[in-house]
C-alpha cells in the first residue's frame, strides 16, 4: 500500500502532466487560429488594395471536362493595369482573325474594379475591362483563406471558370 505522501506526490505529478498537455494543446490551437486570422487580414488587404495575382490551377469550361492546368496561368491586377494570361477551352461563337491564340491574353489600362464583401465571408470582385472587345467581365470570388473561383464572361465565347488562389503581386503587372 502507498503511503499518503507518495500518493499525493503521484496525484500532483499526474495533474501537472495533464495541465502541461492542456496548455501545449491550447497554445497550438491559439497559434493555428492566429495564423488563420493573419491570413484573412492579409487577403483582405490584397483585395482592398486592388493589387494581387490570381493563379489559376484548374479550368472548368461550360461544357466538357475539367482540366488541370500544368502551365502557369494567371490574372495580374495593379492600380492601373489588368493583365490576363488565361487559356480557353470551349465553344467560340466567333474568333478574331489573326490572333492565333485561343485564350484570354491581353493587357488593359482602362477597367473598373469593384470589390464587395460577401455575407458568408470572403469577397466578390467584378473587373470590367473597357478597352478589350472580347471580354465582358471577370467575376472573382475569393474566400477568407485566399482560394477563389474566377468566371470569365465573353462576348464571343461561352463562359469559363477557373479555380485557384490569390497571392501578393511581387512584380509589375506587365506580364
C-alpha positions as CSV (number, residue, x, y, z in Angstrom):
1,X,0.0,0.0,0.0
2,X,1.2,3.5,-0.9
3,X,1.8,6.0,1.9
4,X,-0.4,9.1,1.8
5,X,2.6,11.3,1.0
6,X,3.7,9.1,-2.1
7,X,0.0,9.0,-3.2
8,X,-0.2,12.8,-3.0
9,X,3.0,13.3,-5.0
10,X,1.8,10.9,-7.7
11,X,-1.5,12.7,-8.0
12,X,0.3,16.1,-8.1
13,X,2.6,14.8,-10.9
14,X,-0.5,13.5,-12.9
15,X,-2.2,16.8,-12.5
16,X,0.9,18.7,-13.6
17,X,1.3,16.5,-16.7
18,X,-2.4,16.9,-17.6
19,X,-2.1,20.7,-17.1
20,X,1.0,20.8,-19.2
21,X,-0.5,18.8,-22.0
22,X,-3.6,21.0,-21.9
23,X,-1.5,24.2,-22.1
24,X,0.5,22.8,-25.0
25,X,-2.7,21.9,-26.8
26,X,-4.2,25.4,-26.1
27,X,-1.1,27.2,-27.3
28,X,-1.0,25.1,-30.5
29,X,-4.7,25.8,-31.2
30,X,-4.2,29.5,-30.5
31,X,-1.3,29.6,-32.9
32,X,-3.3,28.0,-35.7
33,X,-6.2,30.4,-35.0
34,X,-3.9,33.4,-35.1
35,X,-2.3,32.3,-38.4
36,X,-5.8,31.9,-39.9
37,X,-6.7,35.4,-38.7
38,X,-3.4,36.7,-40.1
39,X,-4.1,35.1,-43.5
40,X,-7.6,36.5,-43.6
41,X,-6.3,40.0,-42.8
42,X,-3.6,39.6,-45.5
43,X,-6.1,38.5,-48.1
44,X,-8.4,41.4,-47.1
45,X,-5.5,43.8,-47.5
46,X,-4.8,42.4,-51.0
47,X,-8.4,42.7,-52.1
48,X,-8.7,46.2,-50.7
49,X,-5.5,47.4,-52.4
50,X,-6.6,46.0,-55.8
51,X,-3.1,44.7,-56.3
52,X,-2.7,40.9,-56.4
53,X,-2.3,37.9,-58.6
54,X,-4.9,35.2,-59.2
55,X,-3.0,31.9,-60.0
56,X,-5.3,29.5,-61.9
57,X,-4.9,25.8,-61.2
58,X,-8.0,24.3,-62.8
59,X,-10.1,25.3,-65.8
60,X,-13.8,24.4,-65.8
61,X,-15.4,25.0,-69.3
62,X,-19.1,25.4,-69.6
63,X,-19.2,22.1,-71.4
64,X,-16.6,19.4,-71.3
65,X,-14.3,18.0,-68.6
66,X,-12.4,20.0,-66.0
67,X,-8.8,20.5,-66.9
68,X,-5.9,20.7,-64.5
69,X,-3.5,23.4,-65.7
70,X,0.1,22.4,-65.8
71,X,1.5,25.7,-67.1
72,X,1.4,29.0,-65.1
73,X,-1.8,30.9,-66.0
74,X,-2.8,34.0,-64.1
75,X,-4.5,37.3,-63.8
76,X,-2.4,40.2,-62.5
77,X,-4.0,43.3,-61.1
78,X,-2.4,46.6,-60.1
79,X,-3.7,50.1,-59.7
80,X,-3.5,51.0,-63.4
81,X,-3.0,47.7,-65.2
82,X,-5.1,44.5,-65.6
83,X,-3.2,41.6,-67.3
84,X,-4.9,38.4,-68.3
85,X,-3.0,35.3,-69.3
86,X,-5.6,32.5,-69.3
87,X,-6.4,29.6,-71.6
88,X,-9.8,29.0,-73.2
89,X,-11.5,25.6,-73.6
90,X,-14.9,25.6,-75.0
91,X,-17.1,26.9,-77.8
92,X,-16.4,30.2,-79.5
93,X,-19.2,31.8,-81.5
94,X,-16.7,33.9,-83.5
95,X,-13.0,34.2,-83.4
96,X,-10.9,37.3,-84.0
97,X,-8.9,37.0,-87.2
98,X,-5.2,36.6,-87.0
99,X,-4.7,36.3,-83.2
100,X,-3.6,32.6,-83.2
101,X,-4.1,32.0,-79.5
102,X,-7.5,30.9,-78.2
103,X,-7.1,32.2,-74.7
104,X,-7.8,35.4,-72.8
105,X,-4.4,37.1,-73.3
106,X,-4.5,40.9,-73.0
107,X,-3.4,43.9,-71.0
108,X,-6.0,46.5,-70.1
109,X,-5.3,50.0,-68.9
110,X,-8.9,51.1,-68.7
111,X,-11.0,48.9,-66.4
112,X,-13.3,49.0,-63.4
113,X,-12.5,47.2,-60.2
114,X,-15.4,46.6,-57.8
115,X,-14.9,44.5,-54.6
116,X,-17.8,43.6,-52.3
117,X,-17.8,41.7,-49.0
118,X,-19.9,38.6,-49.0
119,X,-22.4,37.8,-46.2
120,X,-20.8,34.4,-45.6
121,X,-17.3,35.7,-45.6
122,X,-14.8,36.4,-48.4
123,X,-15.2,38.8,-51.3
124,X,-16.8,39.1,-54.7
125,X,-14.8,41.2,-57.2
126,X,-16.0,42.4,-60.5
127,X,-13.5,43.5,-63.1
128,X,-14.7,45.0,-66.4
129,X,-12.1,45.8,-69.0
130,X,-13.3,48.7,-71.2
131,X,-10.5,48.6,-73.8
132,X,-10.9,44.8,-74.7
133,X,-13.6,43.9,-77.1
134,X,-13.9,40.1,-76.5
135,X,-14.2,40.2,-72.7
136,X,-17.3,41.5,-70.9
137,X,-16.3,40.9,-67.3
138,X,-14.3,38.8,-64.8
139,X,-16.1,37.8,-61.6
140,X,-13.7,36.6,-58.9
141,X,-15.0,35.1,-55.7
142,X,-12.3,34.9,-53.0
143,X,-12.6,33.1,-49.7
144,X,-11.0,34.3,-46.5
145,X,-8.1,31.8,-46.9
146,X,-7.3,33.1,-50.4
147,X,-8.8,30.4,-52.6
148,X,-11.0,31.6,-55.3
149,X,-13.1,31.0,-58.4
150,X,-12.8,33.2,-61.5
151,X,-15.6,33.3,-64.0
152,X,-14.8,34.9,-67.4
153,X,-17.8,36.2,-69.4
154,X,-17.0,36.9,-73.1
155,X,-19.0,38.5,-75.9
156,X,-18.0,35.8,-78.4
157,X,-17.5,32.6,-76.3
158,X,-19.2,30.5,-73.7
159,X,-18.3,31.4,-70.1
160,X,-15.4,29.5,-68.5
161,X,-14.4,29.3,-64.8
162,X,-11.0,28.8,-63.1
163,X,-10.2,27.8,-59.6
164,X,-7.0,28.9,-57.9
165,X,-5.7,31.2,-55.3
166,X,-4.9,34.9,-54.7
167,X,-1.4,35.9,-53.7
168,X,0.7,39.0,-53.4
169,X,1.8,40.9,-56.5
170,X,5.6,40.6,-56.4
171,X,6.4,42.2,-59.7
172,X,4.8,44.8,-62.0
173,X,1.6,43.8,-63.7
174,X,3.2,44.0,-67.2
175,X,3.4,40.2,-67.9
